[in-house]
């Protein structure tokens, strides 16, 4: 799976990501903003503090992180089966 190498905060609860496979673009996180732990994003300075964690997670402080694989799927519009074709046979057997 591709790993993120750069992240930047954008207006309206969006982030820009670049991955090591040269995939890059914006991910809209506004559907999460204001809900649960994501209420903290209502402080623009906090949202703008996004960074990459030591293991590639997209992080805001010590309490909020996003899975880089999930963000890759959102960015590309791909499903896990698109990236890992062997999952198709696993789901077909279920």
Z-matrix of the N, CA and C atoms (Angstrom, degrees):
N
C 1 1.450
C 2 1.526 1 108.61
N 3 1.309 2 115.58 1 142.74
C 4 1.472 3 120.68 2 178.54
C 5 1.526 4 110.17 3 -65.13
N 6 1.316 5 115.95 4 148.97
C 7 1.467 6 122.15 5 179.73
C 8 1.520 7 109.22 6 -113.20
N 9 1.331 8 117.18 7 140.75
C 10 1.466 9 118.95 8 177.36
C 11 1.523 10 111.15 9 -70.85
N 12 1.335 11 115.08 10 142.68
C 13 1.461 12 119.47 11 178.35
C 14 1.527 13 112.04 12 -122.22
N 15 1.344 14 116.53 13 -10.28
C 16 1.459 15 119.56 14 178.92
C 17 1.522 16 109.02 15 -156.71
N 18 1.330 17 115.96 16 143.08
C 19 1.462 18 121.92 17 176.69
C 20 1.522 19 108.91 18 -143.14
N 21 1.335 20 115.94 19 142.68
C 22 1.465 21 122.12 20 176.44
C 23 1.523 22 108.41 21 -140.62
N 24 1.318 23 116.04 22 141.84
C 25 1.458 24 121.50 23 174.14
C 26 1.525 25 109.09 24 -78.21
N 27 1.321 26 115.47 25 142.85
C 28 1.460 27 123.14 26 175.87
C 29 1.520 28 108.47 27 -125.97
N 30 1.321 29 118.19 28 165.94
C 31 1.465 30 119.89 29 178.32
C 32 1.538 31 112.13 30 -62.06
N 33 1.331 32 114.75 31 160.69
C 34 1.474 33 123.01 32 173.15
C 35 1.521 34 113.20 33 61.45
N 36 1.332 35 116.44 34 40.11
C 37 1.462 36 123.01 35 174.93
C 38 1.526 37 113.01 36 59.06
N 39 1.320 38 115.06 37 42.17
C 40 1.459 39 121.23 38 175.33
C 41 1.524 40 108.29 39 -116.59
N 42 1.316 41 115.51 40 151.90
C 43 1.455 42 120.85 41 173.78
C 44 1.521 43 108.46 42 -127.84
N 45 1.329 44 115.08 43 151.43
C 46 1.455 45 121.99 44 173.56
C 47 1.513 46 106.94 45 -107.00
N 48 1.335 47 115.61 46 132.44
C 49 1.456 48 121.36 47 -178.45
C 50 1.521 49 110.56 48 -126.66
N 51 1.328 50 115.03 49 147.04
C 52 1.464 51 121.73 50 169.02
C 53 1.527 52 106.85 51 -127.15
N 54 1.334 53 114.90 52 133.63
C 55 1.455 54 121.80 53 179.38
C 56 1.526 55 110.28 54 -108.90
N 57 1.326 56 116.05 55 162.75
C 58 1.454 57 120.45 56 -176.13
C 59 1.529 58 114.00 57 -70.50
N 60 1.332 59 118.04 58 -7.35
C 61 1.466 60 120.62 59 174.97
C 62 1.533 61 111.14 60 -95.82
N 63 1.342 62 116.00 61 12.65
C 64 1.471 63 125.21 62 178.31
C 65 1.531 64 113.59 63 78.61
N 66 1.325 65 118.20 64 3.89
C 67 1.454 66 121.47 65 172.90
C 68 1.522 67 108.02 66 -71.41
N 69 1.319 68 117.00 67 133.32
C 70 1.458 69 120.43 68 177.58
C 71 1.512 70 109.37 69 -151.11
N 72 1.324 71 114.95 70 156.15
C 73 1.448 72 120.25 71 177.40
C 74 1.510 73 111.68 72 158.82
N 75 1.329 74 114.69 73 -171.71
C 76 1.460 75 122.19 74 -175.98
C 77 1.524 76 111.81 75 -98.77
N 78 1.323 77 114.44 76 143.60
C 79 1.460 78 122.00 77 173.85
C 80 1.519 79 106.89 78 -121.97
N 81 1.317 80 116.09 79 126.09
C 82 1.463 81 122.72 80 179.26
C 83 1.527 82 108.59 81 -88.31
N 84 1.318 83 116.93 82 118.06
C 85 1.461 84 122.64 83 179.58
C 86 1.530 85 111.63 84 -108.49
N 87 1.323 86 116.87 85 13.46
C 88 1.465 87 120.21 86 -175.52
C 89 1.528 88 112.57 87 -62.50
N 90 1.330 89 117.68 88 -22.89
C 91 1.466 90 119.86 89 177.79
C 92 1.524 91 111.89 90 -67.69
N 93 1.316 92 117.76 91 -18.61
C 94 1.464 93 122.57 92 179.20
C 95 1.523 94 113.03 93 -96.84
N 96 1.317 95 116.89 94 -26.05
C 97 1.469 96 122.05 95 -173.98
C 98 1.524 97 111.66 96 -56.78
N 99 1.330 98 115.07 97 135.79
C 100 1.457 99 121.65 98 176.55
C 101 1.517 100 114.61 99 82.92
N 102 1.326 101 117.21 100 -0.26
C 103 1.467 102 121.18 101 -177.19
C 104 1.526 103 109.91 102 -110.81
N 105 1.316 104 117.51 103 127.85
C 106 1.456 105 121.84 104 177.04
C 107 1.518 106 112.09 105 55.19
N 108 1.333 107 116.33 106 -131.58
C 109 1.467 108 120.72 107 -178.74
C 110 1.529 109 111.71 108 -64.13
N 111 1.322 110 116.91 109 -21.78
C 112 1.466 111 120.73 110 -178.08
C 113 1.531 112 112.70 111 -76.43
N 114 1.320 113 116.90 112 -1.99
C 115 1.466 114 120.54 113 172.54
C 116 1.532 115 110.44 114 -60.79
N 117 1.326 116 116.10 115 -29.02
C 118 1.472 117 121.11 116 178.67
C 119 1.521 118 111.94 117 -59.24
N 120 1.328 119 117.57 118 -25.94
C 121 1.463 120 121.08 119 179.54
C 122 1.524 121 112.93 120 -66.03
N 123 1.329 122 117.32 121 -14.68
C 124 1.465 123 119.65 122 179.13
C 125 1.528 124 111.59 123 -64.59
N 126 1.326 125 117.37 124 -18.68
C 127 1.464 126 122.02 125 171.85
C 128 1.530 127 106.50 126 -85.80
N 129 1.332 128 117.86 127 108.49
C 130 1.470 129 119.97 128 -176.21
C 131 1.527 130 113.47 129 -54.99
N 132 1.315 131 117.65 130 -36.27
C 133 1.469 132 119.90 131 179.47
C 134 1.525 133 110.75 132 -63.37
N 135 1.326 134 115.96 133 -37.91
C 136 1.459 135 119.43 134 179.16
C 137 1.528 136 110.41 135 -67.87
N 138 1.337 137 116.87 136 -47.13
C 139 1.465 138 119.27 137 178.91
C 140 1.526 139 110.84 138 -59.06
N 141 1.318 140 116.53 139 -39.90
C 142 1.465 141 121.49 140 -179.38
C 143 1.525 142 113.38 141 -69.41
N 144 1.328 143 117.41 142 -10.89
C 145 1.467 144 120.87 143 -179.14
C 146 1.529 145 112.78 144 -83.56
N 147 1.311 146 118.44 145 8.93
C 148 1.466 147 121.67 146 -179.22
C 149 1.532 148 111.01 147 -53.02
N 150 1.323 149 115.52 148 143.40
C 151 1.465 150 121.36 149 -179.65
C 152 1.524 151 108.38 150 -153.09
N 153 1.313 152 115.61 151 167.80
C 154 1.464 153 120.93 152 173.25
C 155 1.511 154 108.85 153 -91.41
N 156 1.304 155 116.41 154 129.93
C 157 1.459 156 121.42 155 176.83
C 158 1.515 157 110.98 156 -78.24
N 159 1.298 158 116.07 157 173.47
C 160 1.463 159 121.44 158 -175.43
C 161 1.530 160 113.05 159 -62.96
N 162 1.318 161 117.96 160 -24.48
C 163 1.467 162 120.92 161 179.50
C 164 1.526 163 112.10 162 -108.88
N 165 1.330 164 116.70 163 18.80
C 166 1.456 165 120.72 164 175.25
C 167 1.512 166 115.90 165 91.54
N 168 1.324 167 118.05 166 -3.93
C 169 1.463 168 119.75 167 178.01
C 170 1.524 169 109.68 168 -66.67
N 171 1.317 170 115.80 169 148.52
C 172 1.458 171 121.63 170 174.60
C 173 1.528 172 105.63 171 -89.85
N 174 1.334 173 117.26 172 117.38
C 175 1.463 174 121.47 173 -167.35
C 176 1.524 175 113.36 174 -123.49
N 177 1.325 176 113.08 175 149.38
C 178 1.464 177 123.88 176 168.67
C 179 1.518 178 105.44 177 -129.43
N 180 1.306 179 116.86 178 105.34
C 181 1.459 180 119.95 179 -178.79
C 182 1.525 181 110.73 180 62.39
N 183 1.336 182 116.31 181 -168.35
C 184 1.467 183 119.64 182 -176.75
C 185 1.528 184 114.14 183 -82.47
N 186 1.340 185 117.68 184 -10.41
C 187 1.464 186 119.70 185 -170.78
C 188 1.527 187 116.18 186 -108.70
N 189 1.313 188 118.65 187 -10.94
C 190 1.460 189 120.50 188 -177.83
C 191 1.523 190 108.83 189 -126.69
N 192 1.324 191 115.17 190 123.35
C 193 1.460 192 118.90 191 173.00
C 194 1.526 193 109.49 192 -145.01
N 195 1.314 194 114.27 193 154.31
C 196 1.457 195 122.28 194 179.83
C 197 1.520 196 108.22 195 -119.36
N 198 1.298 197 115.88 196 139.25
C 199 1.456 198 121.79 197 178.16
C 200 1.530 199 109.32 198 -65.88
N 201 1.333 200 118.11 199 125.95
C 202 1.463 201 119.70 200 -179.43
C 203 1.525 202 112.79 201 -63.82
N 204 1.327 203 117.68 202 -30.55
C 205 1.460 204 120.16 203 178.08
C 206 1.527 205 111.00 204 -68.37
N 207 1.326 206 116.63 205 -42.01
C 208 1.465 207 120.60 206 177.67
C 209 1.529 208 110.87 207 -63.56
N 210 1.328 209 116.58 208 -38.96
C 211 1.470 210 119.57 209 178.33
C 212 1.530 211 110.88 210 -67.69
N 213 1.331 212 117.04 211 -35.03
C 214 1.464 213 121.10 212 177.05
C 215 1.532 214 109.81 213 -62.91
N 216 1.322 215 116.55 214 -43.54
C 217 1.463 216 120.58 215 178.70
C 218 1.526 217 110.86 216 -63.46
N 219 1.323 218 117.25 217 -42.17
C 220 1.470 219 120.11 218 177.40
C 221 1.523 220 111.16 219 -63.70
N 222 1.318 221 116.28 220 -41.23
C 223 1.456 222 121.44 221 -178.37
C 224 1.530 223 111.71 222 -65.14
N 225 1.306 224 116.66 223 -43.88
C 226 1.461 225 120.91 224 -174.78
C 227 1.522 226 113.80 225 -90.27
N 228 1.333 227 116.89 226 -17.93
C 229 1.459 228 120.03 227 -175.83
C 230 1.521 229 112.97 228 75.68
N 231 1.323 230 116.22 229 10.79
C 232 1.464 231 120.71 230 -179.40
C 233 1.525 232 110.31 231 -85.75
N 234 1.324 233 114.84 232 160.04
C 235 1.460 234 121.03 233 174.00
C 236 1.527 235 107.98 234 -100.31
N 237 1.328 236 117.72 235 163.83
C 238 1.469 237 119.04 236 176.44
C 239 1.532 238 111.51 237 -56.98
N 240 1.324 239 117.59 238 -34.40
C 241 1.462 240 121.16 239 179.64
C 242 1.527 241 112.51 240 -67.35
N 243 1.341 242 116.67 241 -29.36
C 244 1.470 243 119.78 242 176.05
C 245 1.527 244 111.17 243 -65.03
N 246 1.312 245 116.13 244 -36.56
C 247 1.463 246 121.32 245 -176.44
C 248 1.522 247 111.08 246 -86.77
N 249 1.319 248 115.79 247 -35.53
C 250 1.466 249 121.85 248 179.77
C 251 1.525 250 108.49 249 -121.95
N 252 1.330 251 118.30 250 82.98
C 253 1.466 252 121.59 251 -175.67
C 254 1.531 253 114.07 252 -54.88
N 255 1.313 254 117.39 253 -26.86
C 256 1.484 255 119.24 254 -179.69
C 257 1.519 256 111.15 255 -64.00
N 258 1.330 257 118.56 256 -20.45
C 259 1.465 258 120.80 257 177.81
C 260 1.521 259 111.61 258 -66.03
N 261 1.332 260 117.41 259 -26.03
C 262 1.474 261 120.22 260 179.28
C 263 1.521 262 110.84 261 -59.09
N 264 1.328 263 116.99 262 -42.15
C 265 1.470 264 119.26 263 -179.00
C 266 1.521 265 110.68 264 -71.40
N 267 1.333 266 117.72 265 -32.61
C 268 1.469 267 120.72 266 177.60
C 269 1.519 268 109.44 267 -64.28
N 270 1.332 269 117.49 268 -45.45
C 271 1.466 270 121.33 269 -179.78
C 272 1.515 271 111.24 270 -70.31
N 273 1.303 272 118.76 271 -31.68
C 274 1.464 273 121.94 272 178.70
C 275 1.521 274 110.95 273 -68.01
N 276 1.336 275 116.90 274 -30.70
C 277 1.466 276 120.93 275 -179.55
C 278 1.508 277 112.47 276 -78.95
N 279 1.318 278 118.46 277 -17.04
C 280 1.471 279 121.29 278 -174.85
C 281 1.517 280 111.83 279 -75.84
